[in-house]
Amino acid sequence: MVLKLSYHRASPIPLEIEGFTPDWARDRSLAEIEEFQVFHGNQSRRLGEFFSISGDASDQEIAFEGDLSGVHYIGAQMKAGRIRVHGPVGRHTGSEMAGGEMIVDGDAGLFLGAEMHGGQIHVRGNAGNLVGARYRGSDRGMTGGTILVDGNAGNEVGVAMRRGLIAIGGSVGDVVGFNMIAGTILVFGTCGRRPGAGMRRGTIGVFGLPKPELLPSFRLASQFQPQFLRVILKSLAARGLRFDASLLESTFSAHRGDFVSLGRGEILFRHSCGTSAT
């Protein structure tokens, strides 16, 4: 049975529910869940003051309802289970997540999946800046898992990303993959300035037009049809991310860099379409 939380006390003061996850709630009663301590601004309050709570948490499945754009850290540090949010969410959604699945039927704020370690997040709308990124002062960002965004995302997607996959169905802002260590970022729309700046390893794919201008520390290496990309694209289609199916038969231009860093990364642009689409 699903544990349902309906947000009934919208406020201009931010609400932080860090640590409230399906694995935490699994063996607890509704009374115990209502007593979970959250932060409303700088005050510690009860979860039950802000949400109408019903159902059962034993199946490790939570459904949130309402405009949660002012509610932050939903699913943060989640290790198992499933969260579905019927509406927009605030900052730090899924941050430091290690397992499980989260679906957001709306937009997401800053730091979606920041320093994520595992699991999957799928946002049906748009996302803000710093998707899958590191926090200021940290050495690395996302180290595993998958983040899917159907719409657009902001600046600094995948900053210092170490492992995992980020796929953006629309466009992104500036410096996607900045200081990227490894992993894969795919953007099916366009991107802003300086993609891959400082990247050491990993793959960035930007498939929309116009193509961004690369930094002079990247060099054209080859034109090919990478099989690993075809496998990833088929997996994304199976997970519900929509994109131009002709990408499966396309040729791509690979640019190596960033040679101001280790220089073993690659940025892929769509070079041409094949004769058929799948």
C-alpha positions in Angstrom: 0.0 0.0 0.0 1.2 3.5 -0.8 2.0 6.1 1.9 0.3 9.3 0.7 1.3 12.8 1.8 -0.8 15.8 0.7 0.8 19.2 1.2 -1.8 21.5 2.7 0.2 24.3 4.3 2.0 26.1 1.5 4.2 28.9 2.9 6.8 31.4 1.5 9.1 30.0 4.2 11.1 27.0 2.9 10.4 23.6 4.3 13.2 21.0 4.5 12.3 17.3 4.9 15.8 15.8 4.5 16.0 12.2 5.6 12.3 11.4 5.1 12.6 8.5 2.7 10.8 5.2 2.0 13.5 3.2 3.8 13.2 5.3 6.9 9.3 5.2 7.0 9.0 1.4 6.2 8.6 0.1 9.7 6.9 3.1 11.3 3.3 3.8 12.2 1.4 6.9 10.8 1.7 8.5 14.3 5.5 8.1 14.2 5.7 9.4 10.6 3.7 12.5 11.6 6.2 13.2 14.3 9.2 13.2 11.9 11.1 16.5 12.5 11.4 18.9 9.6 12.8 22.4 9.3 10.4 25.3 8.5 12.9 28.1 8.1 15.1 27.7 11.1 12.4 26.1 13.3 12.1 22.4 13.9 8.5 21.3 13.3 6.4 18.1 12.9 5.9 16.7 9.4 2.2 16.2 10.2 1.8 20.0 10.6 2.3 20.4 6.8 1.0 17.2 5.3 -2.1 15.1 5.5 -0.7 11.6 5.8 -2.5 8.3 5.0 -1.8 4.8 3.8 0.9 2.4 4.7 4.7 2.7 4.3 5.5 -1.0 4.5 5.9 -1.3 0.7 8.5 1.5 0.7 6.4 3.6 -1.7 5.6 7.2 -1.1 3.3 9.5 -3.1 3.5 13.3 -2.6 0.7 15.6 -3.8 0.5 19.4 -4.1 2.8 22.3 -5.1 6.0 21.3 -3.4 8.2 23.9 -5.1 9.0 25.3 -1.7 9.7 21.9 -0.2 13.4 20.9 -0.3 15.4 17.7 0.0 12.6 15.4 -1.1 14.2 11.9 -1.3 17.6 13.2 -0.2 19.8 10.3 1.0 17.2 7.7 -0.2 18.6 4.2 -0.3 15.6 2.1 -1.5 12.0 2.2 -2.4 10.0 4.6 -4.7 8.8 8.2 -4.5 6.4 9.8 -6.9 5.6 13.5 -6.7 2.5 14.8 -8.4 3.6 18.4 -8.8 6.8 20.5 -8.8 9.5 20.1 -6.2 12.1 22.4 -4.6 15.9 22.3 -4.3 18.1 19.3 -3.5 15.6 16.7 -4.6 17.3 13.3 -4.6 20.6 14.8 -3.4 23.0 12.1 -2.2 20.5 9.4 -3.2 22.0 5.9 -3.1 19.2 3.7 -4.5 15.5 3.5 -5.3 13.5 5.4 -7.9 11.9 8.9 -7.9 9.5 10.3 -10.5 8.5 14.0 -10.4 5.4 15.0 -12.5 6.5 18.6 -12.6 9.5 20.9 -12.5 12.5 20.6 -10.1 14.7 23.2 -8.5 18.4 23.6 -8.0 20.8 20.7 -7.2 18.6 17.9 -8.5 20.4 14.7 -7.7 23.5 16.6 -6.4 26.2 14.1 -5.4 23.9 11.2 -6.2 25.4 7.7 -5.7 22.8 5.4 -7.2 19.2 4.9 -8.2 17.1 6.8 -10.8 15.4 10.2 -10.9 13.0 11.0 -13.7 11.7 14.6 -13.9 8.8 15.0 -16.3 9.2 18.8 -16.5 12.2 21.2 -16.3 15.1 21.3 -13.9 17.2 24.2 -12.5 20.9 24.7 -12.3 23.5 22.2 -11.1 21.8 18.9 -12.0 23.9 16.0 -10.7 26.6 18.5 -9.6 28.9 18.7 -6.6 28.2 21.0 -3.7 30.6 24.0 -3.3 33.8 22.8 -1.8 33.3 19.1 -2.6 35.7 17.2 -4.8 33.2 15.4 -6.9 29.5 15.5 -7.9 27.4 12.6 -9.0 29.1 9.2 -8.6 26.5 6.8 -9.9 22.8 6.4 -10.9 20.7 8.0 -13.6 19.0 11.3 -13.9 16.4 11.9 -16.7 14.8 15.3 -17.4 12.2 15.5 -20.1 12.4 19.2 -20.4 15.2 21.8 -20.1 17.9 22.2 -17.4 19.9 25.2 -16.3 23.7 25.9 -16.0 26.4 23.7 -14.7 24.8 20.3 -15.4 27.1 17.5 -14.1 29.8 19.6 -12.5 32.6 17.4 -11.4 30.6 14.3 -12.3 32.4 11.0 -11.5 30.1 8.3 -12.8 26.5 7.7 -13.9 24.2 9.1 -16.6 22.4 12.4 -17.0 20.1 12.7 -20.0 18.3 16.0 -20.7 15.5 15.8 -23.3 15.6 19.6 -24.0 18.3 22.2 -23.8 20.8 23.2 -21.1 22.6 26.3 -20.1 26.3 27.1 -19.8 29.3 24.9 -18.9 27.6 21.6 -19.0 30.1 19.0 -17.7 32.4 21.5 -16.2 35.4 19.8 -14.5 33.8 16.4 -15.4 35.9 13.5 -14.1 34.0 10.7 -15.9 30.4 9.5 -16.7 28.0 10.4 -19.5 25.9 13.5 -20.1 23.5 13.5 -23.1 21.6 16.7 -24.2 19.0 16.2 -26.9 18.6 20.0 -27.4 21.2 22.7 -27.5 23.7 23.9 -24.8 25.2 27.2 -23.8 28.8 28.3 -23.7 31.9 26.3 -22.8 30.6 22.7 -22.8 33.1 20.3 -21.2 35.4 23.0 -19.8 38.1 21.4 -17.7 36.7 17.8 -18.3 39.2 15.0 -17.7 37.3 11.9 -19.0 33.7 11.0 -19.8 31.3 11.7 -22.7 29.1 14.7 -23.4 26.7 14.4 -26.3 24.9 17.5 -27.6 22.5 16.6 -30.4 20.5 19.8 -31.1 21.3 22.7 -33.4 23.0 25.1 -33.6 26.1 23.4 -32.3 27.9 25.3 -29.5 31.4 26.7 -30.1 34.0 24.6 -28.4 36.9 25.9 -26.5 40.2 25.8 -28.5 41.5 23.1 -26.1 39.3 20.5 -27.9 40.3 18.8 -31.1 38.3 16.9 -33.7 39.2 13.2 -33.4 36.9 11.1 -35.6 33.5 10.6 -37.1 31.8 7.3 -36.3 28.7 5.5 -35.1 29.4 4.6 -31.5 27.8 1.3 -30.4 27.8 2.3 -26.7 25.7 5.3 -27.6 23.2 3.2 -29.4 22.8 1.0 -26.4 22.3 3.9 -24.1 19.7 5.5 -26.4 17.7 2.3 -26.5 17.8 2.1 -22.8 16.6 5.7 -22.4 13.7 5.0 -24.8 12.7 2.0 -22.7 12.7 4.3 -19.7 10.3 6.7 -21.3 12.6 9.5 -22.5 11.5 10.8 -25.9 14.0 11.9 -28.6 14.4 11.8 -32.3 14.7 8.1 -33.2 16.9 8.8 -36.2 19.8 9.4 -33.7 20.0 5.6 -33.5 21.3 5.6 -37.1 23.3 8.8 -37.0 27.0 9.4 -37.4 28.7 11.6 -34.8 31.7 13.9 -34.7 33.9 13.2 -31.6 36.0 16.1 -30.2 38.7 15.2 -27.6 39.6 17.3 -24.7 39.8 19.3 -22.5 43.6 19.5 -23.1 44.1 22.0 -20.4 43.2 19.1 -18.1 43.8 15.4 -18.7 42.3 15.6 -22.1 40.7 12.1 -22.3 37.1 13.3 -22.5 34.9 13.5 -25.6 32.2 15.7 -26.9 29.9 14.2 -29.5 27.9 16.2 -32.0 25.5 14.8 -34.6 27.2 14.7 -37.9 24.6 13.2 -40.2 21.6 10.9 -40.3 21.6 7.3 -41.6 19.3 5.9 -44.2 16.7 4.8 -41.7 15.3 5.3 -38.2 14.4 2.8 -35.6 
